[in-house]
Structures are given as structure tokens and as C-alpha cells.
Amino acid sequence: MKQRVYNFCPGPCTLPLEVLEETQSELVNYKGTGMSLVEHSHRGPEYDEVHNETVSLIRELLEVPEEFSVLLIQGGATMQFAMVAMNVMAQAEKAAYVNSGHWAKLALKDAQVYGSTYVAWDGADDNYSRTPVASEISLQPDTQYLHITTNETIGGIRTFDWPDLGVPLVADMSSDYMSRKIPWDLMDVAYGGAQKNIGPSGVAVVIVRKSLMNVSKRELPSALDYRQYHSSGSRFNTPPVFPIYVAGKVLKWYKERGGVEEFEKVSIVKSGFVYDAIDAGNGFYDCPVTGESRSRMNVVFRLPNEELEAKFLAGAEAEGLVNLKGHRSVGGMRASIYNAMPMEGAEKLASFMDTFRVANS
């Protein structure tokens, strides 16, 4: 087998090697049953154990209170842009959105279909280079919830100040789930796709305050109704078995290594290696994000010109550092340093950046 590379892809994410190897060993014959888990009934005891353990680990690792329901839903975070609004937004009230970049704008666009929404803070004025402090967010009367995107994977910015403005939060946490603690006293809904920090793509982890289940009063299709997922334990239809199965293994891997608190500390160190390489370059590398808004999951930067950027990507790939190209809408570089990225991967990238800068300055 070709030696594994350091995969800085923004999603699907890199996964722990131990998890991949364990999955491989079970794939054909799960626990001596003579078939793969993905061939078992989603209502059988084998999958039942996996499903319940995955939900239990989410609740334990994120310290989710009992007044919240943990739902596993197909469609990823993008489907939640609409599902949140249709399930949670009361028709007589408004929803506020922090426009922090690409994903926040899409969430707002879909929510507008189902109720009255408005932008409570607009990052466009600063070219989406930072997130706001709470005092900059302007709420209107009768606002039911404030939607935030806790980490913008494209812009490389993170919400560092949880807004406590007397209005519940709805948070898209796709790319920093399991890397930071969540203030549940401020929260009504937290959601995110698994493919950044939890497991393979194909499932969203949606954590909803139970008292919201009947707020909207809308008649909804079954597959778009939180109440259906809550009452059935996320199994009123066939769930995405494989992503949930692998996610459970990743979550056990997290737990064995200290859980969310430990991975938050490690994320500061890993991203710090790359930011130090950027800042040491005296302008050779340019990161548009400064201060506390700098993402710990997605580090973005540019080089002096596109020719050098192409040379950088080729040189990095030759060193086993792959998927560093920035999003097509902004260009440049993007190093996604999720929980499963080994420390040595971040160190090797920072070392390559130093070497490349010296050779090309």
C-alpha cells in the first residue's frame, strides 16, 4: 500500500488510521455474523447497538443536557439550512442571521423561504475577514433565534465570542463540532455535517431543544420533520448506516484520547504551527484573518503570486502534504487541520512552509 499522506482536505475529512483499519477488519464479517454491518437490518440488534452507542457518545462528549434530543439525519448541514427554519421558526416571529461568509449566506437564503429573516451583522464590510463580538450584533424586536456559523471553512474564520443577547442561538457547527465546548444554556439548536470532524459524509448531527418540537405549527413532510426523528430515535426510515457506524468509532477514539477538552487544546497547538509559519514570513505568506477570529480548523493564506502558489502545491504534494488548494471562490491555500490530523502533519506543513519561503524569497 502506498504510504499514507497528510490529507488537509476541508471535507471529507481525514480519519484516524486506527478507525480505518478497524473498519476494514470488520467490513466483510461484522463480529462473526457472516456479513457486513451495512448489510444488517437497521432495526436489528447489531445495528441497534451501534446506533445507540453513537448517540450516547455524542451526548457524553458534548455534555448534551437531557432537555435536548440528538438526531442523526441524512442530507448533511446544507439540508439543515431549510430544516431548522421550517421546524423551529415560529411564523409570527423573526430570525436573525450573522452573515459571516459563504455558508452563513446559504443558510440565510434557505431560511428566507419559511419566514421573516434579517441580517443582524454583516461581514461583507470587512470582506469576511473576521467574526463579530456580541456588542456588534443588532437584534430586532420579536427575534426568535440568532443563527451563527461557528466556523467558516472557506474564509478560515471562527466565532470566538458566543453571543449572549437574550435570544437563543442556532449554530451551524459543521467544521468545529467536537473541537470546542458548547454553551447549552444559550443554545436551541446545534447542527453540522459529520464529514469535517466526526466521520464520513452522509449524516448530520442535529441537537435540538425538545421544547421546540411543536413551535412552528407547520405540516411537514415526514423526512423533514424533527418530530419524526425524535420519536423514532432517528430510525423512522433507513438511516445512513455506514457513516453512523464509522462516526461511532471516531467518537470512541476521541473519548479514549481525552475528549473535546483535550482536542480543543491540541487544535490550538496544531493550527499554531501553521500560523507561526505564516507570521514568520514577513509578508511572504498573507493570511487575511487576524486575532481571535483565526480558525483553528481551516488555516487560509496566499503567496505573492499564482505561479508561486502552483509551485507550492506541487512541492507540498511531493512531500505528502495534499489537498492544500484553497476554495475556488477565493483561491490561495487552505490547510484544514481537523481533530484526526496528526500533530506531525501540522509540524511537517509548517516546516515545508519555512523551507519553501527561504528558497523562493
C-alpha positions as CSV (number, residue, x, y, z in Angstrom):
1,M,0.0,0.0,0.0
2,K,1.2,3.5,-0.8
3,Q,2.3,5.3,2.3
4,R,-0.5,7.4,3.7
5,V,-0.3,11.2,3.1
6,Y,-1.2,14.1,5.3
7,N,-4.7,15.0,4.0
8,F,-5.6,18.6,4.6
9,C,-8.9,18.3,2.7
10,P,-11.7,20.6,4.1
11,G,-14.2,17.7,3.7
12,P,-14.5,14.8,3.6
13,C,-12.1,14.9,6.5
14,T,-9.0,12.9,7.3
15,L,-9.9,10.0,9.6
16,P,-7.9,8.2,12.3
17,L,-5.8,5.4,10.8
18,E,-6.8,3.2,13.7
19,V,-10.5,3.7,12.9
20,L,-10.0,2.9,9.2
21,E,-8.1,-0.3,10.0
22,E,-10.7,-1.4,12.5
23,T,-13.5,-0.7,9.9
24,Q,-11.6,-2.6,7.3
25,S,-11.2,-5.6,9.6
26,E,-15.0,-5.7,10.2
27,L,-16.3,-4.8,6.8
28,V,-16.8,-8.2,5.4
29,N,-17.7,-10.1,8.5
30,Y,-19.0,-7.9,11.4
31,K,-18.4,-9.6,14.8
32,G,-18.7,-13.1,13.4
33,T,-22.2,-12.6,12.0
34,G,-21.2,-13.7,8.5
35,M,-22.0,-10.4,6.8
36,S,-21.1,-6.7,6.9
37,L,-22.9,-4.3,9.3
38,V,-24.0,-2.4,6.2
39,E,-26.0,-5.5,5.2
40,H,-27.7,-5.9,8.5
41,S,-31.2,-4.6,9.1
42,H,-31.3,-1.1,10.6
43,R,-33.8,-2.4,13.1
44,G,-31.7,-5.5,14.1
45,P,-29.7,-5.9,17.3
46,E,-26.3,-5.5,15.6
47,Y,-27.1,-2.0,14.2
48,D,-29.2,-1.1,17.2
49,E,-26.1,-1.4,19.4
50,V,-24.0,0.8,17.0
51,H,-26.7,3.4,16.6
52,N,-27.4,3.8,20.3
53,E,-23.7,3.9,21.2
54,T,-23.1,6.6,18.7
55,V,-25.9,8.8,20.0
56,S,-24.7,8.1,23.6
57,L,-21.1,9.1,22.7
58,I,-22.3,12.4,21.1
59,R,-24.3,13.2,24.2
60,E,-21.3,12.3,26.5
61,L,-18.6,14.1,24.6
62,L,-20.5,17.3,24.0
63,E,-22.1,17.2,27.5
64,V,-25.6,17.5,26.0
65,P,-28.3,18.0,28.6
66,E,-31.4,15.8,28.7
67,E,-33.6,18.6,27.5
68,F,-32.1,18.2,24.1
69,S,-32.7,15.5,21.5
70,V,-29.7,14.1,19.5
71,L,-30.9,13.4,15.9
72,L,-28.9,11.7,13.1
73,I,-30.3,12.9,9.8
74,Q,-29.3,12.4,6.1
75,G,-28.5,15.3,3.9
76,G,-25.7,17.0,5.7
77,A,-25.7,20.5,7.1
78,T,-27.0,22.0,3.8
79,M,-30.4,20.4,4.3
80,Q,-30.5,21.8,7.8
81,F,-30.4,25.3,6.5
82,A,-34.0,24.8,5.5
83,M,-35.0,22.2,8.2
84,V,-34.1,24.5,11.0
85,A,-36.3,27.3,9.7
86,M,-39.3,25.1,8.8
87,N,-39.1,23.2,12.2
88,V,-38.1,25.9,14.6
89,M,-39.1,29.3,13.2
90,A,-42.5,30.4,14.5
91,Q,-44.4,32.1,11.7
92,A,-45.2,35.2,13.8
93,E,-41.6,35.9,14.7
94,K,-38.3,36.7,13.1
95,A,-34.9,35.0,12.9
96,A,-31.6,36.9,12.9
97,Y,-28.5,35.7,11.0
98,V,-24.9,36.6,11.4
99,N,-23.6,36.9,7.8
100,S,-20.0,35.6,8.3
101,G,-19.4,34.2,4.8
102,H,-20.3,31.6,2.3
103,W,-22.1,29.1,4.5
104,A,-23.9,31.7,6.5
105,K,-25.3,33.3,3.3
106,L,-26.6,29.9,2.1
107,A,-28.3,29.3,5.5
108,L,-29.9,32.7,5.3
109,K,-31.1,32.1,1.7
110,D,-32.9,28.9,2.6
111,A,-34.4,30.2,5.8
112,Q,-36.0,33.1,4.0
113,V,-38.3,30.7,2.2
114,Y,-40.0,29.8,5.5
115,G,-40.3,33.1,7.5
116,S,-39.1,36.6,8.2
117,T,-35.3,36.8,8.4
118,Y,-32.8,39.6,8.6
119,V,-29.0,40.1,8.8
120,A,-28.0,41.1,12.3
121,W,-24.3,41.6,11.4
122,D,-22.7,41.7,8.0
123,G,-19.1,40.6,7.5
124,A,-19.2,41.8,3.9
125,D,-17.9,45.2,5.1
126,D,-14.7,43.6,6.2
127,N,-14.5,41.1,3.3
128,Y,-15.5,38.3,5.7
129,S,-12.1,38.5,7.4
130,R,-13.5,38.3,11.0
131,T,-16.4,37.5,13.2
132,P,-18.2,39.9,15.4
133,V,-18.2,40.5,19.2
134,A,-21.6,40.3,20.7
135,S,-22.0,44.1,21.0
136,E,-21.8,44.5,17.2
137,I,-24.8,42.3,16.6
138,S,-28.0,44.2,16.2
139,L,-31.3,42.4,17.0
140,Q,-34.8,43.5,16.2
141,P,-37.9,43.0,18.4
142,D,-39.6,39.7,18.2
143,T,-36.5,37.8,17.2
144,Q,-36.9,34.1,17.9
145,Y,-33.4,33.0,17.4
146,L,-29.9,34.1,16.2
147,H,-28.2,31.9,13.7
148,I,-24.4,31.8,13.7
149,T,-21.9,29.8,11.7
150,T,-19.2,28.9,14.3
151,N,-16.5,28.2,11.7
152,E,-16.4,29.3,8.0
153,T,-14.4,26.6,6.2
154,I,-13.8,28.8,3.1
155,G,-12.9,32.1,4.8
156,G,-11.0,30.5,7.7
157,I,-12.7,32.4,10.4
158,R,-14.3,31.2,13.7
159,T,-16.8,32.5,16.1
160,F,-14.8,33.2,19.2
161,D,-17.4,35.1,21.2
162,W,-20.7,33.1,21.9
163,P,-23.3,35.9,21.6
164,D,-25.4,36.1,24.8
165,L,-28.0,38.6,23.8
166,G,-31.1,37.2,25.4
167,V,-32.1,35.3,22.3
168,P,-31.4,31.6,21.8
169,L,-28.7,30.5,19.4
170,V,-28.9,28.2,16.4
171,A,-25.4,27.2,15.4
172,D,-24.0,25.6,12.2
173,M,-21.0,23.8,13.8
174,S,-20.1,21.6,10.8
175,S,-16.4,22.2,10.8
176,D,-15.7,22.6,14.5
177,Y,-18.0,20.1,16.1
178,M,-16.1,18.1,18.7
179,S,-13.3,20.7,18.9
180,R,-14.9,23.1,21.4
181,K,-17.4,23.0,24.3
182,I,-20.9,24.3,23.6
183,P,-22.8,26.6,25.9
184,W,-26.1,24.7,26.0
185,D,-27.7,27.3,28.2
186,L,-27.6,29.7,25.2
187,M,-28.5,27.2,22.6
188,D,-31.7,26.0,20.9
189,V,-30.2,24.0,18.0
190,A,-26.6,22.9,17.1
191,Y,-26.1,21.1,13.9
192,G,-23.4,20.0,11.5
193,G,-22.4,17.6,8.8
194,A,-20.2,14.7,10.0
195,Q,-17.6,15.0,7.2
196,K,-15.4,17.5,8.9
197,N,-14.7,16.3,12.4
198,I,-16.9,13.3,13.1
199,G,-16.8,10.7,10.3
200,P,-17.7,10.1,6.6
201,S,-20.2,12.3,4.7
202,G,-23.8,11.4,4.6
203,V,-25.2,12.3,8.0
204,A,-25.8,15.4,10.0
205,V,-25.7,15.5,13.8
206,V,-28.6,17.8,14.9
207,I,-29.1,18.6,18.5
208,V,-32.5,20.2,19.2
209,R,-34.1,21.5,22.4
210,K,-37.1,19.2,22.9
211,S,-39.4,22.1,23.8
212,L,-39.1,23.4,20.2
213,M,-40.5,20.4,18.5
214,N,-44.0,21.9,18.1
215,V,-43.2,25.6,17.8
216,S,-43.6,26.1,14.0
217,K,-47.1,24.5,13.7
218,R,-46.3,23.7,10.1
219,E,-47.4,20.5,8.5
220,L,-44.2,19.0,7.2
221,P,-43.2,16.0,5.1
222,S,-42.0,13.2,7.3
223,A,-38.4,13.2,6.2
224,L,-38.2,16.9,7.0
225,D,-39.9,16.9,10.4
226,Y,-37.7,16.8,13.6
227,R,-40.6,15.3,15.5
228,Q,-40.4,12.2,13.3
229,Y,-36.6,11.7,14.0
230,H,-37.1,12.4,17.7
231,S,-40.0,10.0,18.2
232,S,-38.3,7.2,16.2
233,G,-34.8,7.6,17.5
234,S,-33.7,8.8,14.0
235,R,-35.0,5.5,12.5
236,F,-38.4,6.1,11.1
237,N,-36.7,5.2,7.8
238,T,-33.4,3.6,6.9
239,P,-30.6,5.8,8.4
240,P,-27.2,6.3,6.8
241,V,-25.8,3.2,8.4
242,F,-22.1,3.3,7.2
243,P,-21.4,7.0,8.2
244,I,-23.0,6.4,11.6
245,Y,-21.1,3.2,12.1
246,V,-17.7,4.9,11.3
247,A,-18.7,8.0,13.3
248,G,-19.2,5.9,16.4
249,K,-15.7,4.5,16.1
250,V,-14.3,8.0,15.6
251,L,-16.1,9.2,18.7
252,K,-14.8,6.3,20.8
253,W,-11.3,7.3,19.5
254,Y,-11.9,10.8,20.8
255,K,-13.1,9.6,24.2
256,E,-10.0,7.4,24.6
257,R,-7.8,10.5,24.0
258,G,-9.4,12.9,26.4
259,G,-12.5,14.1,24.6
260,V,-13.5,17.6,23.4
261,E,-11.5,19.5,26.0
262,E,-8.2,17.8,25.1
263,F,-8.8,18.1,21.3
264,E,-9.5,21.8,21.8
265,K,-6.1,22.2,23.4
266,V,-4.5,20.2,20.6
267,S,-6.2,22.2,17.9
268,I,-4.6,25.4,19.2
269,V,-1.2,23.9,19.1
270,K,-1.6,22.3,15.6
271,S,-3.0,25.4,13.9
272,G,-0.5,27.5,15.8
273,F,2.4,25.8,14.0
274,V,0.9,26.9,10.6
275,Y,0.0,30.4,11.8
276,D,3.6,30.8,13.2
277,A,5.0,29.9,9.8
278,I,2.7,32.5,8.2
279,D,3.6,35.2,10.6
280,A,7.3,34.5,10.5
281,G,7.4,35.1,6.8
282,N,7.4,38.9,6.9
283,G,4.7,39.1,4.3
284,F,5.6,36.2,2.1
285,Y,2.5,34.4,3.3
286,D,-0.6,36.5,3.7
287,C,-3.4,35.4,6.0
288,P,-6.5,37.7,5.7
289,V,-7.7,36.7,9.1
290,T,-6.2,38.1,12.3
291,G,-6.6,37.8,16.0
292,E,-9.1,35.6,17.7
293,S,-11.2,35.2,14.5
294,R,-8.5,32.9,13.1
295,S,-9.9,29.4,12.6
296,R,-8.3,26.5,14.4
297,M,-9.7,24.1,11.8
298,N,-9.1,25.8,8.4
299,V,-6.0,28.0,8.0
300,V,-6.1,30.1,4.8
301,F,-3.2,32.0,3.3
302,R,-1.9,33.4,0.0
303,L,1.5,33.6,-1.6
304,P,2.9,36.5,-3.5
305,N,1.6,35.3,-6.9
306,E,-0.3,32.4,-8.5
307,E,2.9,31.0,-10.1
308,L,4.4,30.5,-6.6
309,E,1.1,29.1,-5.3
310,A,1.2,26.4,-8.1
311,K,4.8,25.7,-7.2
312,F,3.9,25.5,-3.5
313,L,1.1,23.0,-4.2
314,A,3.3,20.8,-6.3
315,G,6.2,20.8,-3.8
316,A,3.8,20.1,-0.9
317,E,2.3,17.2,-2.7
318,A,5.7,15.7,-3.4
319,E,6.2,15.8,0.4
320,G,3.0,14.0,1.1
321,L,1.0,17.2,2.0
322,V,-2.1,17.0,-0.1
323,N,-5.4,18.9,-0.7
324,L,-4.0,22.3,0.3
325,K,-5.6,24.3,-2.6
326,G,-8.0,27.0,-1.4
327,H,-11.6,27.1,-2.4
328,R,-12.2,28.1,-6.0
329,S,-14.1,31.3,-4.9
330,V,-11.1,32.7,-3.0
331,G,-8.0,30.9,-4.3
332,G,-4.8,30.6,-2.4
333,M,-4.1,27.9,0.2
334,R,-6.3,26.2,2.8
335,A,-4.9,23.8,5.4
336,S,-7.8,22.0,7.1
337,I,-6.5,20.7,10.4
338,Y,-9.3,18.7,11.9
339,N,-9.1,16.6,15.0
340,A,-7.8,13.4,13.2
341,M,-4.9,15.3,11.6
342,P,-1.8,14.0,13.5
343,M,0.4,16.6,15.2
344,E,3.3,15.6,12.9
345,G,1.2,16.6,9.9
346,A,0.8,20.1,11.1
347,E,4.5,20.3,12.0
348,K,5.6,19.0,8.7
349,L,3.4,21.5,6.8
350,A,4.9,24.4,8.9
351,S,8.4,23.1,8.2
352,F,7.7,22.9,4.5
353,M,6.3,26.4,4.5
354,D,9.5,27.7,6.2
355,T,11.8,25.9,3.7
356,F,9.7,27.0,0.7
357,R,9.7,30.6,1.8
358,V,13.5,30.7,2.2
359,A,14.0,29.1,-1.2
360,N,11.7,31.4,-3.0
361,S,12.0,34.8,-1.3
